[in-house]
Amino acid sequence: MASSSRHVVVVGSGIIGASCAAELTGRGFRVTLVDQALPGGTQAASYGNGAFLSPASIIPMSFPGMWRKIPGYLLDPLGPVAIRWRYLPRLLPWLWRYLLAGVTETRFRRTAGLLNALLRDGPDRHTRLAALTGQEDLIHRKGLVYAFADRAAYETEGLSWRVRRDNGIETRELDRDALHALIPDLAPSYGFGILVVQGAHCTDPGGYVAGIVSWCEGQGVRLTQGRVTGFLSEAGRLSAVCTDRETLPCDAVIIAAGARSAALAKLAGDRVPLESERGYHVEIPNAGLGPEIPVMPQDGKMANTMTRGGLRASGQVELSATDAAPDWRRADVLLGHLMRTYPALAARRDELVVNRWQGNRPSTPDGLPVIGRASGLKGVFHAFGHGHVGLASGPKTAEIVADLIEDKAVPAEIAAFSARRFR
Ligand SMILES: Cc1cc2nc3c(=O)[nH]c(=O)nc-3n(C[C@H](O)[C@H](O)[C@H](O)COP(=O)(O)OP(=O)(O)OC[C@H]3O[C@@H](n4cnc5c(N)ncnc54)[C@H](O)[C@@H]3O)c2cc1C
């Protein structure tokens, strides 16, 4: 069947769904994008993330020796990674797989290599997508800086940086003078940096997603509001997508509902262990200072980025139910860290306006997204579970899914993203 006569429904209008809609409409498909809320709105992880488009984000969260840190995660509710006690029994199977995923260097390297396939040309892809959708001003290619107290602190992360270099990621060392020349507001406690040369960032991730969707609408994509509740099928093949408001007859559906994708995947025959790695941001519109090049201070494990909304610090990993109430003390941890990272900010603490946000990273235990055909229902495609790297890898994910829908050959490594790995 020609693409033009095929109708694809995309569930979810975060960066993954929006990228898929743009890719498919570009290939001539008829596309309907359905979301229960606004594209790129505050409900979406795509709204409040760190805005990094980093080829260096290939390092999995689970690493050799991580198990030793679990007691600390349980005991310190405000550390960079925390697990809510009440949620622990439900989380244990996921947590076990999570630990195993990075238990050896071989596994750690395998995950990094697979993520590299999704991330290596992320900045180029976003540059093209932004140009296509008339949003060139939102993507900046100035590199990304990882800041350390000193070289010794950097060397404690030796394996991660070796793996990055082995995957072809170009980095440049910055001594104290070079680091402070690039980031003049940075506290003197940072004396060493690494510049990820090809790194890029987006100055308004939520606005960018909304802009992609609005461009798609201009190309004929139908945006409809509703919560997708299930699928209809005929002879083992998808025939329609059901929302709480309408039935959408279609030839294919892409599940790109972020942290809420698992229930839909199950209806299509795949049980995916998907949890929320909840994260937070604080954004200061009247900061009056901040890094022109985004910074990741390694002691705080958070992204500091100048966005349209002001200086944003985003980070924290909180393992808890997707719908649990936010623990705003965690946002305040980010705020406290910002004050220490940019001392001039602390001097004006009382006059600062601070906006707080909490969102859900859609995370699998092995740190890889779920991209591929569903096992139980023909015509259903998965595109979710991008954890910490969904913004950066959206356009590449869209290309893979569109190739699968068109039955084109995809690289063999893509099989590693299939939901079948959890069987
Ligand atoms: C604090 C934080 C910092 C991050 N930093 C970065 C970063 O710097 N760089 C990076 O690349 N990534 C980062 N990420 C990760 C990135 O934001 C996510 O991986 C990505 O946004 C996921 O996109 P998505 O489209 O899958 O999901 P979402 O953006 O969450 O979108 C899912 C959409 O699906 C809709 N939906 C859900 N269920 C249904 C349903 N049943 N019917 C209809 N609609 C539905 C929702 O309303 C939502 O709009 C960060 C995440 C967080 C939380």
The ligand as a Gaussian input file, in Angstrom:
#p B3LYP/6-31G(d) Opt

LIG

0 1
 C       14.498000      16.088000      35.006000
 C       14.711000      15.503000      33.647000
 C       15.826000      15.860000      32.905000
 C       16.036000      15.317000      31.636000
 N       17.083000      15.777000      30.876000
 C       17.226000      15.345000      29.598000
 C       18.208000      15.922000      28.756000
 O       18.913000      16.867000      29.133000
 N       18.349000      15.431000      27.499000
 C       17.562000      14.396000      27.029000
 O       17.756000      13.957000      25.893000
 N       16.589000      13.863000      27.803000
 C       16.397000      14.315000      29.065000
 N       15.410000      13.814000      29.855000
 C       14.593000      12.705000      29.332000
 C       13.563000      13.165000      28.329000
 O       12.903000      14.321000      28.790000
 C       12.549000      12.037000      28.099000
 O       13.216000      10.839000      27.790000
 C       11.631000      12.384000      26.927000
 O       11.068000      13.653000      27.120000
 C       10.531000      11.345000      26.772000
 O        9.718000      11.779000      25.729000
 P        8.360000      11.030000      25.375000
 O        7.801000      11.699000      24.189000
 O        8.610000       9.566000      25.342000
 O        7.433000      11.240000      26.682000
 P        6.687000      12.529000      27.210000
 O        7.417000      13.751000      26.871000
 O        6.395000      12.286000      28.650000
 O        5.343000      12.560000      26.381000
 C        4.373000      11.552000      26.524000
 C        3.040000      12.133000      26.089000
 O        2.092000      11.066000      26.035000
 C        0.840000      11.545000      26.511000
 N        0.074000      10.374000      26.950000
 C        0.390000       9.493000      27.928000
 N       -0.545000       8.522000      27.992000
 C       -1.461000       8.794000      27.029000
 C       -2.652000       8.136000      26.608000
 N       -3.079000       6.971000      27.143000
 N       -3.367000       8.706000      25.608000
 C       -2.952000       9.861000      25.015000
 N       -1.818000      10.518000      25.386000
 C       -1.086000       9.967000      26.369000
 C        1.226000      12.509000      27.624000
 O        0.184000      13.428000      27.887000
 C        2.473000      13.152000      27.056000
 O        2.193000      14.351000      26.369000
 C       15.140000      14.347000      31.118000
 C       14.005000      13.991000      31.850000
 C       13.772000      14.575000      33.096000
 C       12.512000      14.226000      33.850000

